[in-house]
Amino acid sequence: MAFGIGRSPLMMAMGMVVLAIFLGLLIHYLATPFGDVMGVSPDPFTRYFPEAAA
């Protein structure tokens, strides 16, 4: 039984750790949308909004 009485706190703790790591990585990637990690360049954005490149 996956969510039995004995293993329930352990499963909840593991779920919270995984959620915290996922949200931390998501915030990091969203904070730098044109970073090297995701491989996206700002060229399409600056093509349509040239004043933002300056």
NORGISUL-V467970 format. One record per residue. N is the residue number from 1. PHI is phi in degrees with one decimal (* if undefined). OMEGA is omega in whole degrees, -180 to 180 (999 if undefined). Layout:
n->[N N]
phi->[PHI PHI]
omega->[OMEGA OMEGA]
//
This chain:
n->[1 2 3 4 5 6 7 8 9 10 11 12 13 14 15 16 17 18 19 20 21 22 23 24 25 26 27 28 29 30 31 32 33 34 35 36 37 38 39 40 41 42 43 44 45 46 47 48 49 50 51 52 53 54]
phi->[* -72.2 -114.8 -73.0 -62.0 -73.9 -100.1 -61.9 -64.4 -66.9 -65.0 -66.3 -65.4 -64.2 -64.0 -67.4 -65.4 -63.3 -63.5 -64.6 -66.2 -61.1 -67.3 -62.9 -66.4 -62.5 -64.9 -63.3 -69.4 -75.3 -73.4 -125.2 -68.6 -108.1 -77.1 -76.8 -67.1 -89.4 74.3 -104.0 -100.4 -82.8 -59.4 -62.1 -69.4 -73.6 -66.7 -91.6 -129.3 -66.9 -70.8 -77.4 -77.2 -78.0]
omega->[-174 -178 178 -178 -176 -175 -175 178 179 179 179 179 178 178 179 178 179 178 180 179 179 -179 176 178 179 179 179 -179 179 178 179 -174 -179 -180 -179 -174 -176 176 -180 178 180 -176 179 179 -178 176 -178 179 -175 180 179 -178 -176 999]
//
